Structure formats: structure tokens, C-alpha cells
Amino acid sequence: MKLALLTYSTRPRGGVVHTLALAEALAAQGIDVHVWTLGRGGDSTFFRPVAETVTIRAVPFADGGHDETVGARILRSIEVLGAAFARERASYDVVHAQDCISANAAMVSGPCLRTIHHLDTFTTPELVACHERAVVGPTDRICVSASVAAEVRAGWGLTPTVIPNGVDAARFEAGVADVAGRARWADRLGDYVLALGGIEPRKGSLDLLEAFALLRDARPGLRLVFGGGETLFDYRDYRAAFDDRAVELGVGPEVVGTIAEEDLPSLVAQARALAMVSTKEGFGLAALEALAAGVPVVARDLPVLREVFGPTIAYAGDHVTIALRLDEVLGSPPSSVAGRELARGFTWGSAARAHLDFYESLGPAGTA
């Protein structure tokens, strides 16, 4: 089987992390996997080394300049990736897109499968249209949780197949033993609560900022740290509001940006807690990585997170309860045993086998 997996970026976003881990696990089972992406900013490969068994196809994507709108950039992304992929799509047995941009690009020249990691709400017209086509246009759909599959069913009358994510639990368990790496983060950041995924509306960053302002009087010296890169989408207004509110509250969060792959496990392991207060999630991979490292998690009370994590994490509904739950886990950290066992139960090998079964169930007419 020759498989094309398509994603929209080379940067460490959740769907991209999923794509690479899945690609490597499928290649380990003998599948000829090619990962297609847009090489933004001169990138010719991904944010981390990828197994040599996986072929990388990074399509050059020039900077459109400051005058290019988000909508125009979305349309150009679809056009550039779609045109490049169309020239070679006939060689693939299965075409599987991982986001709305890559699904639209794949559908320029034929059918595709699509993983819907989570559903978004956009206001930019081009993004709204991209999102809708990427839900209804593919021949078949996968969701990484039953909760997101239920949203798709309720909104569009479609029934996706549910295949959970994997997690590299051993890598984040090893972060605990990385004494030198943890010491470097401790020297730089002191005691900190960590949030991953950048500063944006879906991540609930403003709510976390408000929560931390309530928490800091009880825990002087504690810092709020944001890690992760920015998305393709334009959240400049939200970021400006975040920065203004941080000044008003007198909170100075540390924004460390994109973290080198080898440094991420020790950053997570050194955190006093992980705050994942997203308003929408598809699975919660960052929280599983934190649990693997023995770090307590406070998360937004979402059905999908209840589904995946059950009682292994603390839940909160607004900035007041986020502050309360953080104070509780900081003051009396819960046992890490159940969380580690949960993380170990989600493997990329299992995810890859489920994907292979899914591909084979479709037959030749339902794949590429």
C-alpha cells in the first residue's frame, strides 16, 4: 500500500504531531508512507527528525507579505498544495488529509479521507468555507474521540469512525529522569504552571491569565509559562487583548514559543502543573504527555476530556474554578499512578493498526 498523508504545516501543531507519529507507526508496519505539507518560511522538512522510512514532500510556499489577508493565505495554501499533489496523486492507493487546508488541497484533484481532530468556529469567510468543505467533501472521516464524532453526527448527519490518538508515553516518562534538562528549565523559569499550544482563543489563554491573577497571591513566586508556536490563522487582535490584560492584571507570563523537540519532555516534567483550558479539544494529547511525566493536569470541563481522561485530571468551568483547581493540585499533588497507566494505554502502534483496518475496509473505490 502506498499512502499519502497530508498536513498543512511543518511546525509543531497538534495535527502535525499526530500526522508524523502516525506516519512512522504505519511505516513500521511496512506501509510506503509519504507525508505532504507546505514548506512555509523556507522549511524543507518538519520541526523534528522523521524516521527515514517515511518520505517527506514539503511543497515550497513563499511568504505572501504583510498585506496578504488570512483568507487570501488560506486560498493560496490550498492552491499551492493542491497543484503540487495533483501531479502525483495517481501513484497513491490511499489519500488521507489531516486538516481542512490539506483536505481542500487533496480534493482539488480527487477524493480523500479526512481526520477531523476537532471542529472550529471561524469568522473569516474563506476559513468558514474551507472548514465546511473539509467536513462534507471527503469520502470517509475519522475522529480521534467519540465526542467529536458525535458533534459531526449532530451537525452534518455523518458518522465518522473513531480511532484514538497514540502518545509516546516513554518519551515523557524519560523527561522526569532528565535531571540536567529539568535543572535548566528550573534555573530559567523557577516554579511554573505550563500551558502548551500558543496564545489563541481556542486555547482559552485569556481565561488562564485571569485564573493565574487570582492564584498568584496565594502562591507568590509561581510563574505562568506558555509554550508552543503560533497557528497559521490570524489571532493578532486576541494576542493584543491578552497582552493588554496581562499589563492590567500585573501578570508577566513567560512566552517561550516553539520548544525544541528534545527539550519538551523536560519542560513538561519540570512543571508544577499543566493547564489545558481549551474551549475545544479533539483528544488532549498534551495532557496525556503531562500525565506520562507525572504532572497533574487542570483542564476545561469538556465532554471529550471526560471521555479520554475520566478521573485522572481535575476539571474546571471558568477562570475562578481554574484557579481553585490549580491551587488544589499544587497544594496536594494527586498520585501519578493512574495517569501514567492511562497514557501508556494509548500507543501509536495500536492507532496505526486501526488505521490499516480502516483503509482496507474501504476497498479500492473508497480510498484514492
C-alpha positions in Angstrom: 0.0 0.0 0.0 1.3 3.5 -0.9 -0.2 6.1 1.4 -0.3 9.9 1.2 -0.8 11.7 4.5 -1.4 15.5 4.0 -1.0 18.2 6.6 -0.8 22.0 6.4 2.4 22.9 8.2 5.9 21.8 9.3 5.5 23.3 12.7 4.6 21.5 16.0 0.9 21.9 16.0 -1.3 19.0 17.3 -2.5 17.7 14.0 1.1 17.8 12.6 2.4 15.9 15.7 -0.4 13.3 15.1 0.5 13.0 11.4 4.2 12.3 11.9 3.7 9.8 14.7 1.0 8.0 12.7 3.2 8.0 9.6 6.1 6.5 11.4 3.9 3.8 13.1 2.4 2.9 9.7 5.8 2.8 8.0 7.0 0.4 10.8 4.2 -2.0 9.6 5.5 -2.0 6.1 3.4 0.8 4.5 5.0 3.1 2.0 4.1 6.5 3.6 4.6 9.9 2.0 3.8 13.0 4.1 2.9 16.0 2.1 3.0 19.5 3.6 3.5 23.2 2.9 7.1 24.3 3.5 6.4 27.8 4.9 9.2 30.2 5.6 11.7 28.2 3.6 11.1 25.0 5.6 12.0 21.8 3.7 11.2 19.4 6.5 9.4 19.1 9.8 10.1 20.6 13.3 11.7 17.2 14.3 13.6 14.5 12.6 11.3 12.0 10.9 12.1 8.3 10.5 13.9 7.5 7.2 11.2 5.0 6.4 8.8 8.0 5.8 9.1 10.1 2.7 8.7 13.9 3.2 7.2 16.0 0.4 7.4 19.6 1.5 6.0 22.0 -1.1 7.7 25.4 -1.1 5.3 28.1 0.0 6.5 31.7 -0.4 5.7 34.4 2.2 2.8 36.5 0.9 3.9 39.6 2.7 2.2 41.7 5.4 -0.6 42.8 3.1 -1.8 39.2 2.5 -5.0 38.6 4.4 -5.7 35.4 6.3 -8.4 34.5 3.7 -6.0 35.0 0.8 -3.3 33.0 2.5 -5.8 30.1 3.1 -6.8 30.1 -0.6 -3.2 30.3 -1.8 -2.3 27.4 0.6 -5.0 25.2 -0.9 -4.0 26.1 -4.4 -0.2 25.6 -4.0 -0.5 22.3 -2.1 -3.4 21.1 -4.3 -1.5 21.7 -7.5 1.7 20.0 -6.4 -0.1 17.0 -5.0 -2.3 16.6 -8.1 0.8 15.9 -10.2 1.5 12.7 -8.2 -1.8 11.7 -6.7 -2.4 8.9 -9.2 0.5 6.9 -7.6 -1.2 6.6 -4.2 -3.6 3.9 -3.1 -4.9 6.0 -0.2 -5.1 9.8 0.2 -5.7 10.9 3.8 -5.8 14.5 4.9 -5.4 15.7 8.5 -6.9 19.2 8.5 -9.2 21.5 6.5 -6.5 23.1 4.3 -4.9 19.8 3.3 -8.3 18.2 2.7 -9.3 21.0 0.4 -6.0 20.7 -1.4 -6.4 16.9 -1.9 -9.9 17.3 -3.2 -8.7 19.6 -6.0 -7.8 16.5 -7.9 -9.9 13.7 -6.4 -11.4 12.1 -3.4 -9.7 11.8 0.0 -10.3 10.6 3.6 -10.0 13.1 6.4 -9.3 13.0 10.1 -11.4 15.6 12.0 -9.4 16.3 15.1 -11.8 18.9 16.4 -14.4 21.3 15.0 -13.7 25.0 14.8 -15.7 28.2 14.6 -14.3 30.8 12.2 -15.4 34.2 11.1 -13.0 34.6 8.1 -15.3 33.7 5.1 -12.5 31.7 3.3 -11.9 29.7 6.5 -15.6 29.1 7.1 -15.9 27.6 3.6 -12.7 25.6 4.0 -13.9 24.1 7.2 -17.3 23.2 5.8 -15.9 21.6 2.6 -13.4 19.6 4.7 -16.2 18.1 6.7 -18.7 17.2 3.9 -16.4 16.7 1.0 -14.2 13.7 1.9 -15.5 10.2 1.1 -14.9 9.0 4.7 -14.0 10.5 8.0 -12.0 9.5 11.2 -12.3 11.3 14.5 -9.9 10.8 17.4 -12.7 10.7 20.0 -16.3 9.7 20.2 -17.3 13.1 21.5 -16.0 14.9 18.3 -17.7 12.1 16.2 -20.9 12.9 18.0 -20.6 16.6 17.1 -20.1 15.7 13.4 -23.1 13.4 13.5 -25.3 16.1 15.2 -24.1 18.8 12.9 -24.0 17.1 9.5 -25.6 13.7 9.9 -22.3 11.9 9.1 -20.9 9.0 11.1 -17.1 9.1 11.4 -15.0 6.1 12.5 -13.4 6.7 15.9 -9.6 5.9 16.2 -7.9 7.4 19.3 -4.6 9.1 19.2 -1.4 7.4 20.5 1.1 9.0 22.8 4.8 8.5 23.2 4.5 7.9 27.0 8.0 6.6 27.3 9.5 9.8 26.0 7.7 11.9 28.6 8.5 9.5 31.4 12.1 9.8 30.4 11.7 13.6 30.8 11.4 13.0 34.5 14.8 11.4 34.6 16.4 14.2 32.6 18.0 15.9 35.6 20.1 18.3 33.6 17.2 19.4 31.3 14.9 19.9 34.2 17.5 22.0 36.0 17.9 24.3 33.0 14.2 25.0 33.0 14.2 25.5 36.7 17.0 28.0 36.5 15.3 29.8 33.7 11.7 29.7 34.9 11.6 28.8 38.6 8.3 27.2 39.7 5.7 27.3 36.9 2.3 26.3 35.6 2.7 25.3 31.9 0.2 25.8 29.0 1.1 24.4 25.6 -0.3 25.4 22.2 0.4 29.1 21.9 -1.9 32.0 22.8 -5.2 31.9 20.9 -8.9 31.9 21.5 -9.4 28.1 21.3 -6.8 27.5 24.0 -8.6 29.7 26.4 -5.5 31.7 27.1 -7.3 34.8 28.5 -9.2 32.6 30.9 -6.0 31.1 32.1 -4.4 34.6 32.6 -7.4 35.7 34.7 -7.1 32.5 36.7 -3.5 33.0 37.4 -4.1 36.5 38.6 -6.4 35.0 41.3 -3.8 32.3 42.1 -0.7 34.3 42.4 -1.4 36.0 45.8 -1.7 32.6 47.4 1.4 31.3 45.6 4.0 34.0 45.3 6.9 33.2 43.1 4.9 30.9 40.8 5.1 31.7 37.1 2.8 31.2 34.2 4.6 29.8 31.1 3.2 29.5 27.6 4.9 27.2 25.2 4.2 26.3 21.5 4.2 28.1 18.2 1.5 30.3 16.6 -1.0 28.9 14.2 -1.5 29.8 10.6 -4.6 31.8 11.5 -4.7 35.4 12.4 -5.1 35.9 16.2 -3.3 39.3 16.4 -6.3 41.0 18.0 -6.7 38.3 20.6 -3.0 38.4 21.3 -3.2 42.2 21.7 -6.1 41.8 24.1 -4.1 39.2 26.0 -1.1 41.4 26.3 -3.2 44.4 27.4 -5.0 42.4 30.1 -1.7 41.0 31.4 -0.5 44.5 32.0 -3.8 45.5 33.7 -3.5 42.4 36.0 0.2 42.9 36.6 0.9 39.4 35.4 4.0 38.8 33.4 3.7 35.4 31.7 6.8 33.8 30.2 6.2 33.0 26.5 8.9 30.5 25.4 7.5 29.9 21.9 8.3 26.8 20.0 10.2 24.3 22.0 13.0 22.1 20.5 11.8 18.5 20.4 14.5 17.3 22.7 13.7 19.9 25.3 9.9 19.4 25.5 9.8 16.4 27.8 11.9 18.1 30.5 9.9 21.3 30.2 6.7 19.3 30.8 8.3 17.2 33.6 9.5 20.2 35.5 6.2 22.0 35.5 4.2 22.0 38.8 1.0 21.6 36.8 -0.2 21.6 33.2 -3.2 23.9 32.4 -5.2 22.8 29.4 -8.2 25.1 29.4 -9.1 24.9 25.8 -12.7 25.7 24.8 -12.5 23.0 22.1 -10.3 19.9 22.0 -10.3 16.7 19.9 -8.4 14.4 22.3 -6.0 16.2 24.6 -2.6 14.8 23.6 -0.6 17.4 25.7 -2.5 16.4 28.8 -1.6 12.7 28.3 2.0 13.7 27.8 1.9 15.5 31.1 0.3 12.6 32.9 3.1 10.3 31.5 5.6 12.7 33.1 3.7 12.5 36.4 2.5 16.2 36.2 -1.0 17.0 37.4 -3.4 18.5 34.8 -6.2 21.0 35.2 -8.5 21.1 32.2 -11.6 22.7 30.9 -14.6 20.5 31.7 -15.4 19.3 28.1 -17.2 16.1 27.2 -14.2 14.9 25.1 -11.8 15.3 28.0 -14.2 13.4 30.4 -14.3 10.7 27.7 -10.5 10.4 27.4 -9.3 11.2 30.9 -12.1 10.2 33.3 -11.0 10.9 36.9 -7.2 11.2 36.2 -7.3 15.0 35.8 -9.0 18.0 37.5 -11.8 19.8 35.7 -12.8 23.5 35.8 -15.5 25.6 34.0 -14.3 29.2 34.3 -11.4 31.2 35.4 -12.5 31.1 39.1 -12.6 27.3 39.2 -9.5 27.1 37.1 -7.7 29.0 39.8 -9.3 26.8 42.6 -8.3 23.5 40.9 -4.8 24.7 40.2 -4.4 25.7 43.8 -5.6 22.3 44.9 -3.3 20.2 42.7 -0.3 22.5 43.6 -1.1 22.2 47.3 -1.7 18.5 47.3 -0.5 16.8 44.1 -2.5 13.7 43.2 -1.0 10.3 42.7 0.6 9.9 39.3 0.0 6.2 39.0 -3.4 6.2 37.3 -2.4 8.9 34.9 0.7 7.1 33.8 -1.2 3.9 33.2 -3.7 5.8 31.2 -1.0 7.4 29.0 0.7 4.0 28.5 -2.5 2.5 27.2 -2.7 4.8 24.1 0.0 3.6 21.6 0.8 4.7 18.1 1.2 1.0 17.1 -2.5 0.4 18.0 -3.5 3.6 16.2 -1.7 2.5 13.1 -3.2 -1.0 13.1 -6.7 0.6 13.4 -6.0 2.9 10.5 -4.8 0.0 8.4 -8.0 -1.9 9.2 -10.0 1.2 8.2 -8.1 1.7 4.9 -8.6 -2.0 4.0 -12.3 -1.9 4.8 -12.9 0.8 2.2 -11.7 -1.2 -0.8 -10.2 0.3 -3.9 -13.1 2.6 -4.7 -13.2 4.3 -1.4 -9.6 5.3 -1.0 -7.8 7.3 -3.7 
